[in-house]
Amino acid sequence: MYVGALTLDILLGDVHSLKQKRAVVRPLVAEVLRRYPSVAVAETGHLDLHRRAEIGIAVVSASAGNCKELLDACERMVAFRPEIELLSARQRIYNDED
């Protein structure tokens, strides 16, 4: 068993309040879940900053390759959104021996 984790640090565009931030982050999280129903996704950091967000994505799979493919696809989907800028992405793959 392998568990893949992806942490995305994103900069939001023309956002001036936490309410506007939610209006960008919620649809982004929903789109990841809609396209990739086998992952878990949530806003995990920078909760009090209105122009930054951290999104965490996790997947469980029988192979490390499948974990990596799925996390890469999620990262690409987020990176190509025009209203945000992907500042950094960090992937980690854990197996049952870790």
CNS distance restraints for C-alpha pairs under 8 A (distance, minus, plus):
assign (resid   1 and name CA) (resid  60 and name CA) 7.16 0.50 0.50
assign (resid   1 and name CA) (resid  61 and name CA) 5.98 0.50 0.50
assign (resid   1 and name CA) (resid  62 and name CA) 4.80 0.50 0.50
assign (resid   1 and name CA) (resid  63 and name CA) 6.80 0.50 0.50
assign (resid   1 and name CA) (resid  95 and name CA) 5.84 0.50 0.50
assign (resid   1 and name CA) (resid  96 and name CA) 5.87 0.50 0.50
assign (resid   2 and name CA) (resid  60 and name CA) 5.72 0.50 0.50
assign (resid   2 and name CA) (resid  61 and name CA) 5.29 0.50 0.50
assign (resid   2 and name CA) (resid  62 and name CA) 5.90 0.50 0.50
assign (resid   2 and name CA) (resid  63 and name CA) 6.13 0.50 0.50
assign (resid   2 and name CA) (resid  64 and name CA) 5.87 0.50 0.50
assign (resid   2 and name CA) (resid  67 and name CA) 7.26 0.50 0.50
assign (resid   2 and name CA) (resid  93 and name CA) 6.69 0.50 0.50
assign (resid   2 and name CA) (resid  94 and name CA) 5.56 0.50 0.50
assign (resid   2 and name CA) (resid  95 and name CA) 4.42 0.50 0.50
assign (resid   2 and name CA) (resid  96 and name CA) 6.61 0.50 0.50
assign (resid   3 and name CA) (resid  58 and name CA) 7.07 0.50 0.50
assign (resid   3 and name CA) (resid  59 and name CA) 5.72 0.50 0.50
assign (resid   3 and name CA) (resid  60 and name CA) 4.51 0.50 0.50
assign (resid   3 and name CA) (resid  61 and name CA) 6.44 0.50 0.50
assign (resid   3 and name CA) (resid  64 and name CA) 7.96 0.50 0.50
assign (resid   3 and name CA) (resid  67 and name CA) 7.11 0.50 0.50
assign (resid   3 and name CA) (resid  93 and name CA) 5.73 0.50 0.50
assign (resid   3 and name CA) (resid  94 and name CA) 5.10 0.50 0.50
assign (resid   3 and name CA) (resid  95 and name CA) 6.29 0.50 0.50
assign (resid   4 and name CA) (resid  58 and name CA) 5.52 0.50 0.50
assign (resid   4 and name CA) (resid  59 and name CA) 5.15 0.50 0.50
assign (resid   4 and name CA) (resid  60 and name CA) 6.33 0.50 0.50
assign (resid   4 and name CA) (resid  64 and name CA) 7.82 0.50 0.50
assign (resid   4 and name CA) (resid  67 and name CA) 5.48 0.50 0.50
assign (resid   4 and name CA) (resid  68 and name CA) 7.09 0.50 0.50
assign (resid   4 and name CA) (resid  71 and name CA) 7.32 0.50 0.50
assign (resid   4 and name CA) (resid  91 and name CA) 7.22 0.50 0.50
assign (resid   4 and name CA) (resid  92 and name CA) 5.75 0.50 0.50
assign (resid   4 and name CA) (resid  93 and name CA) 4.41 0.50 0.50
assign (resid   4 and name CA) (resid  94 and name CA) 6.27 0.50 0.50
assign (resid   5 and name CA) (resid  56 and name CA) 7.20 0.50 0.50
assign (resid   5 and name CA) (resid  57 and name CA) 5.76 0.50 0.50
assign (resid   5 and name CA) (resid  58 and name CA) 4.53 0.50 0.50
assign (resid   5 and name CA) (resid  59 and name CA) 6.68 0.50 0.50
assign (resid   5 and name CA) (resid  71 and name CA) 7.62 0.50 0.50
assign (resid   5 and name CA) (resid  91 and name CA) 5.69 0.50 0.50
assign (resid   5 and name CA) (resid  92 and name CA) 5.18 0.50 0.50
assign (resid   5 and name CA) (resid  93 and name CA) 6.36 0.50 0.50
assign (resid   6 and name CA) (resid  56 and name CA) 5.77 0.50 0.50
assign (resid   6 and name CA) (resid  57 and name CA) 5.04 0.50 0.50
assign (resid   6 and name CA) (resid  58 and name CA) 6.35 0.50 0.50
assign (resid   6 and name CA) (resid  71 and name CA) 6.46 0.50 0.50
assign (resid   6 and name CA) (resid  89 and name CA) 6.88 0.50 0.50
assign (resid   6 and name CA) (resid  90 and name CA) 5.58 0.50 0.50
assign (resid   6 and name CA) (resid  91 and name CA) 4.50 0.50 0.50
assign (resid   6 and name CA) (resid  92 and name CA) 6.50 0.50 0.50
assign (resid   7 and name CA) (resid  54 and name CA) 6.83 0.50 0.50
assign (resid   7 and name CA) (resid  55 and name CA) 5.84 0.50 0.50
assign (resid   7 and name CA) (resid  56 and name CA) 4.70 0.50 0.50
assign (resid   7 and name CA) (resid  57 and name CA) 6.50 0.50 0.50
assign (resid   7 and name CA) (resid  89 and name CA) 5.63 0.50 0.50
assign (resid   7 and name CA) (resid  90 and name CA) 5.15 0.50 0.50
assign (resid   7 and name CA) (resid  91 and name CA) 6.57 0.50 0.50
assign (resid   8 and name CA) (resid  54 and name CA) 5.50 0.50 0.50
assign (resid   8 and name CA) (resid  55 and name CA) 5.09 0.50 0.50
assign (resid   8 and name CA) (resid  56 and name CA) 6.42 0.50 0.50
assign (resid   8 and name CA) (resid  75 and name CA) 7.64 0.50 0.50
assign (resid   8 and name CA) (resid  86 and name CA) 7.09 0.50 0.50
assign (resid   8 and name CA) (resid  87 and name CA) 7.64 0.50 0.50
assign (resid   8 and name CA) (resid  88 and name CA) 5.92 0.50 0.50
assign (resid   8 and name CA) (resid  89 and name CA) 4.60 0.50 0.50
assign (resid   8 and name CA) (resid  90 and name CA) 6.65 0.50 0.50
assign (resid   9 and name CA) (resid  52 and name CA) 7.39 0.50 0.50
assign (resid   9 and name CA) (resid  53 and name CA) 6.04 0.50 0.50
assign (resid   9 and name CA) (resid  54 and name CA) 4.60 0.50 0.50
assign (resid   9 and name CA) (resid  55 and name CA) 6.64 0.50 0.50
assign (resid   9 and name CA) (resid  86 and name CA) 6.22 0.50 0.50
assign (resid   9 and name CA) (resid  87 and name CA) 5.46 0.50 0.50
assign (resid   9 and name CA) (resid  88 and name CA) 5.19 0.50 0.50
assign (resid   9 and name CA) (resid  89 and name CA) 6.39 0.50 0.50
assign (resid  10 and name CA) (resid  52 and name CA) 5.78 0.50 0.50
assign (resid  10 and name CA) (resid  53 and name CA) 5.33 0.50 0.50
assign (resid  10 and name CA) (resid  54 and name CA) 6.17 0.50 0.50
assign (resid  10 and name CA) (resid  55 and name CA) 7.84 0.50 0.50
assign (resid  10 and name CA) (resid  84 and name CA) 6.57 0.50 0.50
assign (resid  10 and name CA) (resid  85 and name CA) 5.61 0.50 0.50
assign (resid  10 and name CA) (resid  86 and name CA) 4.56 0.50 0.50
assign (resid  10 and name CA) (resid  87 and name CA) 5.30 0.50 0.50
assign (resid  10 and name CA) (resid  88 and name CA) 7.14 0.50 0.50
assign (resid  11 and name CA) (resid  51 and name CA) 5.81 0.50 0.50
assign (resid  11 and name CA) (resid  52 and name CA) 4.71 0.50 0.50
assign (resid  11 and name CA) (resid  53 and name CA) 6.58 0.50 0.50
assign (resid  11 and name CA) (resid  84 and name CA) 5.72 0.50 0.50
assign (resid  11 and name CA) (resid  85 and name CA) 5.04 0.50 0.50
assign (resid  11 and name CA) (resid  86 and name CA) 6.38 0.50 0.50
assign (resid  11 and name CA) (resid  87 and name CA) 6.60 0.50 0.50
assign (resid  12 and name CA) (resid  21 and name CA) 7.50 0.50 0.50
assign (resid  12 and name CA) (resid  24 and name CA) 7.86 0.50 0.50
assign (resid  12 and name CA) (resid  51 and name CA) 4.94 0.50 0.50
assign (resid  12 and name CA) (resid  52 and name CA) 5.84 0.50 0.50
assign (resid  12 and name CA) (resid  53 and name CA) 7.45 0.50 0.50
assign (resid  12 and name CA) (resid  83 and name CA) 6.62 0.50 0.50
assign (resid  12 and name CA) (resid  84 and name CA) 4.68 0.50 0.50
assign (resid  12 and name CA) (resid  85 and name CA) 6.46 0.50 0.50
assign (resid  13 and name CA) (resid  51 and name CA) 7.09 0.50 0.50
assign (resid  13 and name CA) (resid  83 and name CA) 5.53 0.50 0.50
assign (resid  13 and name CA) (resid  84 and name CA) 5.56 0.50 0.50
assign (resid  13 and name CA) (resid  85 and name CA) 7.52 0.50 0.50
assign (resid  15 and name CA) (resid  20 and name CA) 5.71 0.50 0.50
assign (resid  15 and name CA) (resid  21 and name CA) 6.09 0.50 0.50
assign (resid  15 and name CA) (resid  50 and name CA) 6.65 0.50 0.50
assign (resid  15 and name CA) (resid  51 and name CA) 5.97 0.50 0.50
assign (resid  16 and name CA) (resid  20 and name CA) 6.61 0.50 0.50
assign (resid  16 and name CA) (resid  21 and name CA) 7.73 0.50 0.50
assign (resid  16 and name CA) (resid  50 and name CA) 6.42 0.50 0.50
assign (resid  16 and name CA) (resid  51 and name CA) 7.26 0.50 0.50
assign (resid  17 and name CA) (resid  21 and name CA) 6.27 0.50 0.50
assign (resid  17 and name CA) (resid  50 and name CA) 5.40 0.50 0.50
assign (resid  18 and name CA) (resid  22 and name CA) 6.23 0.50 0.50
assign (resid  18 and name CA) (resid  48 and name CA) 7.54 0.50 0.50
assign (resid  18 and name CA) (resid  49 and name CA) 7.31 0.50 0.50
assign (resid  18 and name CA) (resid  50 and name CA) 4.93 0.50 0.50
assign (resid  19 and name CA) (resid  23 and name CA) 6.45 0.50 0.50
assign (resid  20 and name CA) (resid  24 and name CA) 6.65 0.50 0.50
assign (resid  20 and name CA) (resid  50 and name CA) 7.82 0.50 0.50
assign (resid  21 and name CA) (resid  25 and name CA) 6.10 0.50 0.50
assign (resid  21 and name CA) (resid  50 and name CA) 5.72 0.50 0.50
assign (resid  21 and name CA) (resid  51 and name CA) 6.96 0.50 0.50
assign (resid  22 and name CA) (resid  26 and name CA) 5.60 0.50 0.50
assign (resid  23 and name CA) (resid  27 and name CA) 6.93 0.50 0.50
assign (resid  24 and name CA) (resid  28 and name CA) 6.49 0.50 0.50
assign (resid  25 and name CA) (resid  29 and name CA) 6.19 0.50 0.50
assign (resid  25 and name CA) (resid  43 and name CA) 7.70 0.50 0.50
assign (resid  25 and name CA) (resid  53 and name CA) 7.77 0.50 0.50
assign (resid  26 and name CA) (resid  30 and name CA) 6.13 0.50 0.50
assign (resid  27 and name CA) (resid  31 and name CA) 5.96 0.50 0.50
assign (resid  28 and name CA) (resid  32 and name CA) 6.37 0.50 0.50
assign (resid  28 and name CA) (resid  78 and name CA) 7.58 0.50 0.50
assign (resid  29 and name CA) (resid  33 and name CA) 6.36 0.50 0.50
assign (resid  29 and name CA) (resid  41 and name CA) 6.45 0.50 0.50
assign (resid  29 and name CA) (resid  42 and name CA) 6.60 0.50 0.50
assign (resid  29 and name CA) (resid  43 and name CA) 7.76 0.50 0.50
assign (resid  30 and name CA) (resid  34 and name CA) 6.03 0.50 0.50
assign (resid  31 and name CA) (resid  35 and name CA) 6.11 0.50 0.50
assign (resid  32 and name CA) (resid  36 and name CA) 5.82 0.50 0.50
assign (resid  32 and name CA) (resid  37 and name CA) 7.80 0.50 0.50
assign (resid  32 and name CA) (resid  41 and name CA) 7.46 0.50 0.50
assign (resid  32 and name CA) (resid  74 and name CA) 6.75 0.50 0.50
assign (resid  32 and name CA) (resid  77 and name CA) 7.76 0.50 0.50
assign (resid  33 and name CA) (resid  37 and name CA) 5.02 0.50 0.50
assign (resid  33 and name CA) (resid  38 and name CA) 7.75 0.50 0.50
assign (resid  33 and name CA) (resid  39 and name CA) 6.76 0.50 0.50
assign (resid  33 and name CA) (resid  40 and name CA) 7.31 0.50 0.50
assign (resid  33 and name CA) (resid  41 and name CA) 7.01 0.50 0.50
assign (resid  36 and name CA) (resid  74 and name CA) 7.78 0.50 0.50
assign (resid  38 and name CA) (resid  59 and name CA) 6.83 0.50 0.50
assign (resid  39 and name CA) (resid  57 and name CA) 6.64 0.50 0.50
assign (resid  39 and name CA) (resid  58 and name CA) 5.65 0.50 0.50
assign (resid  39 and name CA) (resid  59 and name CA) 4.86 0.50 0.50
assign (resid  39 and name CA) (resid  60 and name CA) 7.77 0.50 0.50
assign (resid  40 and name CA) (resid  57 and name CA) 5.58 0.50 0.50
assign (resid  40 and name CA) (resid  58 and name CA) 5.16 0.50 0.50
assign (resid  40 and name CA) (resid  59 and name CA) 6.48 0.50 0.50
assign (resid  41 and name CA) (resid  55 and name CA) 7.06 0.50 0.50
assign (resid  41 and name CA) (resid  56 and name CA) 5.58 0.50 0.50
assign (resid  41 and name CA) (resid  57 and name CA) 4.40 0.50 0.50
assign (resid  41 and name CA) (resid  58 and name CA) 6.52 0.50 0.50
assign (resid  42 and name CA) (resid  55 and name CA) 5.75 0.50 0.50
assign (resid  42 and name CA) (resid  56 and name CA) 5.47 0.50 0.50
assign (resid  42 and name CA) (resid  57 and name CA) 6.77 0.50 0.50
assign (resid  43 and name CA) (resid  47 and name CA) 7.74 0.50 0.50
assign (resid  43 and name CA) (resid  53 and name CA) 6.96 0.50 0.50
assign (resid  43 and name CA) (resid  54 and name CA) 5.74 0.50 0.50
assign (resid  43 and name CA) (resid  55 and name CA) 4.47 0.50 0.50
assign (resid  43 and name CA) (resid  56 and name CA) 6.17 0.50 0.50
assign (resid  44 and name CA) (resid  53 and name CA) 7.84 0.50 0.50
assign (resid  44 and name CA) (resid  54 and name CA) 5.47 0.50 0.50
assign (resid  44 and name CA) (resid  55 and name CA) 5.51 0.50 0.50
assign (resid  44 and name CA) (resid  56 and name CA) 5.80 0.50 0.50
assign (resid  45 and name CA) (resid  53 and name CA) 6.11 0.50 0.50
assign (resid  45 and name CA) (resid  54 and name CA) 4.60 0.50 0.50
assign (resid  45 and name CA) (resid  55 and name CA) 7.02 0.50 0.50
assign (resid  46 and name CA) (resid  52 and name CA) 6.03 0.50 0.50
assign (resid  46 and name CA) (resid  53 and name CA) 5.18 0.50 0.50
assign (resid  46 and name CA) (resid  54 and name CA) 6.02 0.50 0.50
assign (resid  47 and name CA) (resid  53 and name CA) 6.78 0.50 0.50
assign (resid  49 and name CA) (resid  53 and name CA) 7.41 0.50 0.50
assign (resid  57 and name CA) (resid  71 and name CA) 7.66 0.50 0.50
assign (resid  58 and name CA) (resid  71 and name CA) 7.99 0.50 0.50
assign (resid  59 and name CA) (resid  67 and name CA) 6.44 0.50 0.50
assign (resid  59 and name CA) (resid  70 and name CA) 7.90 0.50 0.50
assign (resid  59 and name CA) (resid  71 and name CA) 7.82 0.50 0.50
assign (resid  60 and name CA) (resid  67 and name CA) 6.97 0.50 0.50
assign (resid  61 and name CA) (resid  66 and name CA) 6.63 0.50 0.50
assign (resid  61 and name CA) (resid  67 and name CA) 6.03 0.50 0.50
assign (resid  62 and name CA) (resid  66 and name CA) 7.67 0.50 0.50
assign (resid  63 and name CA) (resid  67 and name CA) 6.60 0.50 0.50
assign (resid  64 and name CA) (resid  68 and name CA) 6.24 0.50 0.50
assign (resid  64 and name CA) (resid  93 and name CA) 6.92 0.50 0.50
assign (resid  65 and name CA) (resid  69 and name CA) 6.15 0.50 0.50
assign (resid  66 and name CA) (resid  70 and name CA) 6.16 0.50 0.50
assign (resid  67 and name CA) (resid  71 and name CA) 6.16 0.50 0.50
assign (resid  67 and name CA) (resid  93 and name CA) 7.43 0.50 0.50
assign (resid  68 and name CA) (resid  72 and name CA) 5.95 0.50 0.50
assign (resid  68 and name CA) (resid  93 and name CA) 7.70 0.50 0.50
assign (resid  69 and name CA) (resid  73 and name CA) 6.19 0.50 0.50
assign (resid  70 and name CA) (resid  74 and name CA) 6.31 0.50 0.50
assign (resid  71 and name CA) (resid  75 and name CA) 6.13 0.50 0.50
assign (resid  71 and name CA) (resid  91 and name CA) 7.59 0.50 0.50
assign (resid  72 and name CA) (resid  76 and name CA) 6.18 0.50 0.50
assign (resid  73 and name CA) (resid  77 and name CA) 6.19 0.50 0.50
assign (resid  74 and name CA) (resid  78 and name CA) 6.34 0.50 0.50
assign (resid  75 and name CA) (resid  79 and name CA) 6.01 0.50 0.50
assign (resid  75 and name CA) (resid  89 and name CA) 7.45 0.50 0.50
assign (resid  76 and name CA) (resid  80 and name CA) 6.18 0.50 0.50
assign (resid  77 and name CA) (resid  81 and name CA) 6.92 0.50 0.50
assign (resid  78 and name CA) (resid  86 and name CA) 7.52 0.50 0.50
assign (resid  79 and name CA) (resid  84 and name CA) 7.67 0.50 0.50
assign (resid  79 and name CA) (resid  85 and name CA) 6.89 0.50 0.50
assign (resid  79 and name CA) (resid  86 and name CA) 5.58 0.50 0.50
assign (resid  81 and name CA) (resid  85 and name CA) 7.82 0.50 0.50
assign (resid  94 and name CA) (resid  98 and name CA) 6.19 0.50 0.50
